Amino acid sequence: MPKMKTKSSAKKRFRVRPGGTVKRGQAFK
C-alpha cells in the first residue's frame, strides 16, 4: 500500500509529462 501512496505523491509532483515512468524513478531517488 505504501507504494501506491508514493505513486500518488510522485504523480502529483511529476505531473509534467503523461508518461512519467522514468521521471517517477528519479523521484524515488
mmCIF entry with sequence, helices, sheets and N, C-alpha, C, O atoms, coordinates in Angstrom:
data_MODEL
# 
_entry.id   MODEL 
# 
_entity.id                         1 
_entity.type                       polymer 
_entity.pdbx_number_of_molecules   1 
# 
_entity_poly.entity_id                      1 
_entity_poly.type                           'polypeptide(L)' 
_entity_poly.nstd_linkage                   no 
_entity_poly.nstd_monomer                   no 
_entity_poly.pdbx_seq_one_letter_code       MPKMKTKSSAKKRFRVRPGGTVKRGQAFK 
_entity_poly.pdbx_seq_one_letter_code_can   MPKMKTKSSAKKRFRVRPGGTVKRGQAFK 
_entity_poly.pdbx_strand_id                 A 
# 
loop_
_entity_poly_seq.entity_id 
_entity_poly_seq.num 
_entity_poly_seq.mon_id 
_entity_poly_seq.hetero 
1 1  MET n 
1 2  PRO n 
1 3  LYS n 
1 4  MET n 
1 5  LYS n 
1 6  THR n 
1 7  LYS n 
1 8  SER n 
1 9  SER n 
1 10 ALA n 
1 11 LYS n 
1 12 LYS n 
1 13 ARG n 
1 14 PHE n 
1 15 ARG n 
1 16 VAL n 
1 17 ARG n 
1 18 PRO n 
1 19 GLY n 
1 20 GLY n 
1 21 THR n 
1 22 VAL n 
1 23 LYS n 
1 24 ARG n 
1 25 GLY n 
1 26 GLN n 
1 27 ALA n 
1 28 PHE n 
1 29 LYS n 
# 
_struct_asym.id          A 
_struct_asym.entity_id   1 
# 
loop_
_struct_conf.conf_type_id 
_struct_conf.id 
_struct_conf.pdbx_PDB_helix_id 
_struct_conf.beg_label_comp_id 
_struct_conf.beg_label_asym_id 
_struct_conf.beg_label_seq_id 
_struct_conf.pdbx_beg_PDB_ins_code 
_struct_conf.end_label_comp_id 
_struct_conf.end_label_asym_id 
_struct_conf.end_label_seq_id 
_struct_conf.pdbx_end_PDB_ins_code 
_struct_conf.beg_auth_comp_id 
_struct_conf.beg_auth_asym_id 
_struct_conf.beg_auth_seq_id 
_struct_conf.end_auth_comp_id 
_struct_conf.end_auth_asym_id 
_struct_conf.end_auth_seq_id 
_struct_conf.pdbx_PDB_helix_class 
_struct_conf.details 
_struct_conf.pdbx_PDB_helix_length 
HELX_P HELX_P1 AA1 PRO A 2  ? ARG A 13 ? PRO A 2  ARG A 13 1 ? 12 
HELX_P HELX_P2 AA2 THR A 21 ? PHE A 28 ? THR A 21 PHE A 28 1 ? 8  
# 
_struct_conf_type.id          HELX_P 
_struct_conf_type.criteria    ? 
_struct_conf_type.reference   ? 
# 
loop_
_atom_site.group_PDB 
_atom_site.id 
_atom_site.type_symbol 
_atom_site.label_atom_id 
_atom_site.label_alt_id 
_atom_site.label_comp_id 
_atom_site.label_asym_id 
_atom_site.label_entity_id 
_atom_site.label_seq_id 
_atom_site.pdbx_PDB_ins_code 
_atom_site.Cartn_x 
_atom_site.Cartn_y 
_atom_site.Cartn_z 
_atom_site.occupancy 
_atom_site.B_iso_or_equiv 
_atom_site.pdbx_formal_charge 
_atom_site.auth_seq_id 
_atom_site.auth_comp_id 
_atom_site.auth_asym_id 
_atom_site.auth_atom_id 
_atom_site.pdbx_PDB_model_num 
ATOM 1   N N  . MET A 1 1  ? 0.833  -1.214 0.000   1.00 0.00 ? 1  MET A N  1 
ATOM 2   C CA . MET A 1 1  ? 0.000  0.000  0.000   1.00 0.00 ? 1  MET A CA 1 
ATOM 3   C C  . MET A 1 1  ? 0.872  1.271  0.000   1.00 0.00 ? 1  MET A C  1 
ATOM 4   O O  . MET A 1 1  ? 0.535  2.242  -0.677  1.00 0.00 ? 1  MET A O  1 
ATOM 5   N N  . PRO A 1 2  ? 1.964  1.274  0.735   1.00 0.00 ? 2  PRO A N  1 
ATOM 6   C CA . PRO A 1 2  ? 2.834  2.466  0.774   1.00 0.00 ? 2  PRO A CA 1 
ATOM 7   C C  . PRO A 1 2  ? 3.298  2.833  -0.638  1.00 0.00 ? 2  PRO A C  1 
ATOM 8   O O  . PRO A 1 2  ? 3.459  4.009  -0.964  1.00 0.00 ? 2  PRO A O  1 
ATOM 9   N N  . LYS A 1 3  ? 3.507  1.820  -1.460  1.00 0.00 ? 3  LYS A N  1 
ATOM 10  C CA . LYS A 1 3  ? 3.963  2.101  -2.841  1.00 0.00 ? 3  LYS A CA 1 
ATOM 11  C C  . LYS A 1 3  ? 2.894  2.941  -3.560  1.00 0.00 ? 3  LYS A C  1 
ATOM 12  O O  . LYS A 1 3  ? 3.210  3.928  -4.225  1.00 0.00 ? 3  LYS A O  1 
ATOM 13  N N  . MET A 1 4  ? 1.665  2.546  -3.419  1.00 0.00 ? 4  MET A N  1 
ATOM 14  C CA . MET A 1 4  ? 0.575  3.287  -4.087  1.00 0.00 ? 4  MET A CA 1 
ATOM 15  C C  . MET A 1 4  ? 0.571  4.745  -3.599  1.00 0.00 ? 4  MET A C  1 
ATOM 16  O O  . MET A 1 4  ? 0.404  5.681  -4.381  1.00 0.00 ? 4  MET A O  1 
ATOM 17  N N  . LYS A 1 5  ? 0.759  4.902  -2.302  1.00 0.00 ? 5  LYS A N  1 
ATOM 18  C CA . LYS A 1 5  ? 0.733  6.268  -1.746  1.00 0.00 ? 5  LYS A CA 1 
ATOM 19  C C  . LYS A 1 5  ? 1.881  7.089  -2.380  1.00 0.00 ? 5  LYS A C  1 
ATOM 20  O O  . LYS A 1 5  ? 1.688  8.231  -2.797  1.00 0.00 ? 5  LYS A O  1 
ATOM 21  N N  . THR A 1 6  ? 3.038  6.495  -2.436  1.00 0.00 ? 6  THR A N  1 
ATOM 22  C CA . THR A 1 6  ? 4.179  7.218  -3.023  1.00 0.00 ? 6  THR A CA 1 
ATOM 23  C C  . THR A 1 6  ? 3.900  7.505  -4.498  1.00 0.00 ? 6  THR A C  1 
ATOM 24  O O  . THR A 1 6  ? 4.238  8.567  -5.021  1.00 0.00 ? 6  THR A O  1 
ATOM 25  N N  . LYS A 1 7  ? 3.282  6.537  -5.141  1.00 0.00 ? 7  LYS A N  1 
ATOM 26  C CA . LYS A 1 7  ? 2.978  6.730  -6.573  1.00 0.00 ? 7  LYS A CA 1 
ATOM 27  C C  . LYS A 1 7  ? 2.087  7.973  -6.735  1.00 0.00 ? 7  LYS A C  1 
ATOM 28  O O  . LYS A 1 7  ? 2.317  8.806  -7.612  1.00 0.00 ? 7  LYS A O  1 
ATOM 29  N N  . SER A 1 8  ? 1.098  8.074  -5.899  1.00 0.00 ? 8  SER A N  1 
ATOM 30  C CA . SER A 1 8  ? 0.172  9.226  -5.990  1.00 0.00 ? 8  SER A CA 1 
ATOM 31  C C  . SER A 1 8  ? 0.966  10.525 -5.769  1.00 0.00 ? 8  SER A C  1 
ATOM 32  O O  . SER A 1 8  ? 0.803  11.502 -6.499  1.00 0.00 ? 8  SER A O  1 
ATOM 33  N N  . SER A 1 9  ? 1.805  10.507 -4.769  1.00 0.00 ? 9  SER A N  1 
ATOM 34  C CA . SER A 1 9  ? 2.586  11.726 -4.455  1.00 0.00 ? 9  SER A CA 1 
ATOM 35  C C  . SER A 1 9  ? 3.507  12.053 -5.635  1.00 0.00 ? 9  SER A C  1 
ATOM 36  O O  . SER A 1 9  ? 3.579  13.198 -6.080  1.00 0.00 ? 9  SER A O  1 
ATOM 37  N N  . ALA A 1 10 ? 4.188  11.059 -6.120  1.00 0.00 ? 10 ALA A N  1 
ATOM 38  C CA . ALA A 1 10 ? 5.122  11.281 -7.241  1.00 0.00 ? 10 ALA A CA 1 
ATOM 39  C C  . ALA A 1 10 ? 4.342  11.762 -8.463  1.00 0.00 ? 10 ALA A C  1 
ATOM 40  O O  . ALA A 1 10 ? 4.783  12.653 -9.188  1.00 0.00 ? 10 ALA A O  1 
ATOM 41  N N  . LYS A 1 11 ? 3.193  11.164 -8.672  1.00 0.00 ? 11 LYS A N  1 
ATOM 42  C CA . LYS A 1 11 ? 2.378  11.561 -9.846  1.00 0.00 ? 11 LYS A CA 1 
ATOM 43  C C  . LYS A 1 11 ? 1.989  13.043 -9.707  1.00 0.00 ? 11 LYS A C  1 
ATOM 44  O O  . LYS A 1 11 ? 2.065  13.803 -10.672 1.00 0.00 ? 11 LYS A O  1 
ATOM 45  N N  . LYS A 1 12 ? 1.586  13.427 -8.539  1.00 0.00 ? 12 LYS A N  1 
ATOM 46  C CA . LYS A 1 12 ? 1.172  14.837 -8.339  1.00 0.00 ? 12 LYS A CA 1 
ATOM 47  C C  . LYS A 1 12 ? 2.400  15.742 -8.504  1.00 0.00 ? 12 LYS A C  1 
ATOM 48  O O  . LYS A 1 12 ? 2.310  16.835 -9.063  1.00 0.00 ? 12 LYS A O  1 
ATOM 49  N N  . ARG A 1 13 ? 3.524  15.275 -8.017  1.00 0.00 ? 13 ARG A N  1 
ATOM 50  C CA . ARG A 1 13 ? 4.744  16.117 -8.084  1.00 0.00 ? 13 ARG A CA 1 
ATOM 51  C C  . ARG A 1 13 ? 5.226  16.146 -9.531  1.00 0.00 ? 13 ARG A C  1 
ATOM 52  O O  . ARG A 1 13 ? 5.620  17.193 -10.043 1.00 0.00 ? 13 ARG A O  1 
ATOM 53  N N  . PHE A 1 14 ? 5.191  14.999 -10.175 1.00 0.00 ? 14 PHE A N  1 
ATOM 54  C CA . PHE A 1 14 ? 5.702  14.954 -11.564 1.00 0.00 ? 14 PHE A CA 1 
ATOM 55  C C  . PHE A 1 14 ? 4.541  14.860 -12.549 1.00 0.00 ? 14 PHE A C  1 
ATOM 56  O O  . PHE A 1 14 ? 4.487  13.938 -13.362 1.00 0.00 ? 14 PHE A O  1 
ATOM 57  N N  . ARG A 1 15 ? 3.646  15.781 -12.479 1.00 0.00 ? 15 ARG A N  1 
ATOM 58  C CA . ARG A 1 15 ? 2.506  15.744 -13.428 1.00 0.00 ? 15 ARG A CA 1 
ATOM 59  C C  . ARG A 1 15 ? 2.871  16.618 -14.629 1.00 0.00 ? 15 ARG A C  1 
ATOM 60  O O  . ARG A 1 15 ? 2.000  17.252 -15.225 1.00 0.00 ? 15 ARG A O  1 
ATOM 61  N N  . VAL A 1 16 ? 4.150  16.651 -14.978 1.00 0.00 ? 16 VAL A N  1 
ATOM 62  C CA . VAL A 1 16 ? 4.572  17.462 -16.135 1.00 0.00 ? 16 VAL A CA 1 
ATOM 63  C C  . VAL A 1 16 ? 4.363  16.660 -17.418 1.00 0.00 ? 16 VAL A C  1 
ATOM 64  O O  . VAL A 1 16 ? 3.937  17.206 -18.436 1.00 0.00 ? 16 VAL A O  1 
ATOM 65  N N  . ARG A 1 17 ? 4.668  15.353 -17.363 1.00 0.00 ? 17 ARG A N  1 
ATOM 66  C CA . ARG A 1 17 ? 4.515  14.526 -18.581 1.00 0.00 ? 17 ARG A CA 1 
ATOM 67  C C  . ARG A 1 17 ? 3.596  13.347 -18.287 1.00 0.00 ? 17 ARG A C  1 
ATOM 68  O O  . ARG A 1 17 ? 3.629  12.801 -17.184 1.00 0.00 ? 17 ARG A O  1 
ATOM 69  N N  . PRO A 1 18 ? 2.795  12.956 -19.236 1.00 0.00 ? 18 PRO A N  1 
ATOM 70  C CA . PRO A 1 18 ? 1.860  11.829 -19.052 1.00 0.00 ? 18 PRO A CA 1 
ATOM 71  C C  . PRO A 1 18 ? 2.609  10.528 -18.822 1.00 0.00 ? 18 PRO A C  1 
ATOM 72  O O  . PRO A 1 18 ? 2.265  9.764  -17.920 1.00 0.00 ? 18 PRO A O  1 
ATOM 73  N N  . GLY A 1 19 ? 3.630  10.268 -19.630 1.00 0.00 ? 19 GLY A N  1 
ATOM 74  C CA . GLY A 1 19 ? 4.384  9.005  -19.462 1.00 0.00 ? 19 GLY A CA 1 
ATOM 75  C C  . GLY A 1 19 ? 5.581  9.261  -18.571 1.00 0.00 ? 19 GLY A C  1 
ATOM 76  O O  . GLY A 1 19 ? 6.721  9.184  -19.028 1.00 0.00 ? 19 GLY A O  1 
ATOM 77  N N  . GLY A 1 20 ? 5.342  9.561  -17.317 1.00 0.00 ? 20 GLY A N  1 
ATOM 78  C CA . GLY A 1 20 ? 6.478  9.853  -16.410 1.00 0.00 ? 20 GLY A CA 1 
ATOM 79  C C  . GLY A 1 20 ? 6.960  8.591  -15.718 1.00 0.00 ? 20 GLY A C  1 
ATOM 80  O O  . GLY A 1 20 ? 7.006  8.529  -14.489 1.00 0.00 ? 20 GLY A O  1 
ATOM 81  N N  . THR A 1 21 ? 7.317  7.587  -16.502 1.00 0.00 ? 21 THR A N  1 
ATOM 82  C CA . THR A 1 21 ? 7.796  6.347  -15.855 1.00 0.00 ? 21 THR A CA 1 
ATOM 83  C C  . THR A 1 21 ? 9.227  6.562  -15.378 1.00 0.00 ? 21 THR A C  1 
ATOM 84  O O  . THR A 1 21 ? 9.562  6.278  -14.228 1.00 0.00 ? 21 THR A O  1 
ATOM 85  N N  . VAL A 1 22 ? 10.061 7.067  -16.273 1.00 0.00 ? 22 VAL A N  1 
ATOM 86  C CA . VAL A 1 22 ? 11.459 7.305  -15.893 1.00 0.00 ? 22 VAL A CA 1 
ATOM 87  C C  . VAL A 1 22 ? 11.516 8.428  -14.865 1.00 0.00 ? 22 VAL A C  1 
ATOM 88  O O  . VAL A 1 22 ? 12.323 8.398  -13.936 1.00 0.00 ? 22 VAL A O  1 
ATOM 89  N N  . LYS A 1 23 ? 10.651 9.412  -15.047 1.00 0.00 ? 23 LYS A N  1 
ATOM 90  C CA . LYS A 1 23 ? 10.652 10.548 -14.095 1.00 0.00 ? 23 LYS A CA 1 
ATOM 91  C C  . LYS A 1 23 ? 10.302 10.012 -12.706 1.00 0.00 ? 23 LYS A C  1 
ATOM 92  O O  . LYS A 1 23 ? 10.866 10.453 -11.704 1.00 0.00 ? 23 LYS A O  1 
ATOM 93  N N  . ARG A 1 24 ? 9.378  9.069  -12.654 1.00 0.00 ? 24 ARG A N  1 
ATOM 94  C CA . ARG A 1 24 ? 8.985  8.539  -11.347 1.00 0.00 ? 24 ARG A CA 1 
ATOM 95  C C  . ARG A 1 24 ? 10.214 7.882  -10.711 1.00 0.00 ? 24 ARG A C  1 
ATOM 96  O O  . ARG A 1 24 ? 10.450 8.018  -9.510  1.00 0.00 ? 24 ARG A O  1 
ATOM 97  N N  . GLY A 1 25 ? 10.986 7.174  -11.524 1.00 0.00 ? 25 GLY A N  1 
ATOM 98  C CA . GLY A 1 25 ? 12.179 6.514  -10.971 1.00 0.00 ? 25 GLY A CA 1 
ATOM 99  C C  . GLY A 1 25 ? 13.082 7.574  -10.350 1.00 0.00 ? 25 GLY A C  1 
ATOM 100 O O  . GLY A 1 25 ? 13.638 7.363  -9.273  1.00 0.00 ? 25 GLY A O  1 
ATOM 101 N N  . GLN A 1 26 ? 13.226 8.687  -11.009 1.00 0.00 ? 26 GLN A N  1 
ATOM 102 C CA . GLN A 1 26 ? 14.083 9.747  -10.465 1.00 0.00 ? 26 GLN A CA 1 
ATOM 103 C C  . GLN A 1 26 ? 13.473 10.296 -9.178  1.00 0.00 ? 26 GLN A C  1 
ATOM 104 O O  . GLN A 1 26 ? 14.188 10.620 -8.230  1.00 0.00 ? 26 GLN A O  1 
ATOM 105 N N  . ALA A 1 27 ? 12.174 10.394 -9.155  1.00 0.00 ? 27 ALA A N  1 
ATOM 106 C CA . ALA A 1 27 ? 11.500 10.953 -7.976  1.00 0.00 ? 27 ALA A CA 1 
ATOM 107 C C  . ALA A 1 27 ? 11.785 10.050 -6.777  1.00 0.00 ? 27 ALA A C  1 
ATOM 108 O O  . ALA A 1 27 ? 12.021 10.524 -5.666  1.00 0.00 ? 27 ALA A O  1 
ATOM 109 N N  . PHE A 1 28 ? 11.758 8.740  -7.025  1.00 0.00 ? 28 PHE A N  1 
ATOM 110 C CA . PHE A 1 28 ? 12.020 7.813  -5.914  1.00 0.00 ? 28 PHE A CA 1 
ATOM 111 C C  . PHE A 1 28 ? 13.445 7.969  -5.426  1.00 0.00 ? 28 PHE A C  1 
ATOM 112 O O  . PHE A 1 28 ? 13.746 7.718  -4.259  1.00 0.00 ? 28 PHE A O  1 
ATOM 113 N N  . LYS A 1 29 ? 14.331 8.390  -6.338  1.00 0.00 ? 29 LYS A N  1 
ATOM 114 C CA . LYS A 1 29 ? 15.736 8.569  -5.956  1.00 0.00 ? 29 LYS A CA 1 
ATOM 115 C C  . LYS A 1 29 ? 15.798 9.722  -4.975  1.00 0.00 ? 29 LYS A C  1 
ATOM 116 O O  . LYS A 1 29 ? 16.879 10.073 -4.502  1.00 0.00 ? 29 LYS A O  1 
# 
